[in-house]
Amino acid sequence: NVSRQAKEVVQVTYTEVDGSRRVASLDRELFDEVACRQVAALNEARGGLKERAAKALALEVDAVLSDLHGADRVRKFADWYYGYSTAYELLRVGIVAAAASLPSSLSAREAAGEAV
């Protein structure tokens, strides 16, 4: 029965704080153990991170949309919505005037004056 005498190693490349790249040879069993612990720790922290991120996002969205909340919101919407009626009324008058001027000798301006 033949078995390894030397421990199996894994090569890991990392970057130092100063930006230089290094390569380290690590014991595979130790590396696997540490990596599994790190994965478990990250998975455990994931729920809390998601919750904090959701709260932070909600605060940001609330800040952006804060002017849309409150009693003033309805008034602003009504002003915006009913502001278009004037434009539609003018469009209606223009169409009626144009239609009225077709069979007659009146200009569109004269027909618009009679339509109003």
N, C-alpha and C positions, 0 to 999 in steps of 0.2 A: 504494500500500500504506500503510494507516494503522496506526500502533502507538501504544501508550501511552507517554506521556512520563514520567509519574509512576509510581513503584513502587506496586504493590498493597499495601494495608495490611489488617491484621486488628485488631479491637478486643478487648482482653483486660481483663476485670475481675478485680481482686485485692484482698485485704484486707491492710492494713498491720498491724504488730504492735500498734499502739494500737487496732485495731478499725475504723479508718476505711476506707471503700471507695474504690478508685481505678480509673480506666480509663486504659489505655495503648494507643497506636496503634503497632503493630509491623510491620515489613517482613514480608510474607507468606512470602517465600522463606526468610528467616532464621528466622522462627517455625517453619515446616515442618521445617527442618533440625534445629533444637534439639529440637523435639517428637519427631522420629524418633529422635534420639540418646537422649532420655530414655526412650522406650518400649523401646528396645533394652537400656538399662541396667537398667530394671525387670524385663524378661524374663530377663536374665542373673542378676539377684539373686534371682529367684523360687525357684529350686531350693534355694539356701542358706537362704532364709527358711522354706521349707516344712520342711526338715530340722531347723532349730533349733526351729520351732514343734512338730514332732512329738516331739522330745526333751523339750521343756519340758512338753508334755502328758503324756508317759509318766512324768515325775518327779512331776507333780501327782497322777496316778491312783495311782501306787505309794504316795505318801504317804497318800492317802485309804484305800486298801485294805491298808495294811501290817499291820493287825491280823488279816487273813484268811490270812496266810502262816504257814508253819511247822507244827511238830508239834501245837501247841495247836489248830490249825484243826480237825483231825479230832475231837479231844475235844469241842470246842464244838459241832460239828455233831451228834455222837452224843448229847450231852446234850439238844440241841434236838429231834432226831428221836425219840429214845426217851422223851422227856418226854411225848409225846402218848399213849403206850400206856396210861398211868394214866387219862387222860380217856376213852379208848375203852373201857377195862375197866369204868369206872364207868357209862358209857352203856349197855354191854351188860347189866350187872346191873340197871339201871333198866328197860330194855326187857323183860328176862326177868321181872322182878318185876311189871311192869304187865300183861304177858301172862298171868302166872300168877294174877293177882288177878281177871281177868275172869270166869271161870266159877265162882269161889267167892265166899264172903261175906267173905273177908279184905280188909282195907284195903291200899292200895298199900304202906304202911309195913310192915305185917305180912308181906306177900308178899316185900318186899325183904329183910326180916330172915331169912326162910326161904331165899331164893335165895342169900344169902351164906353 
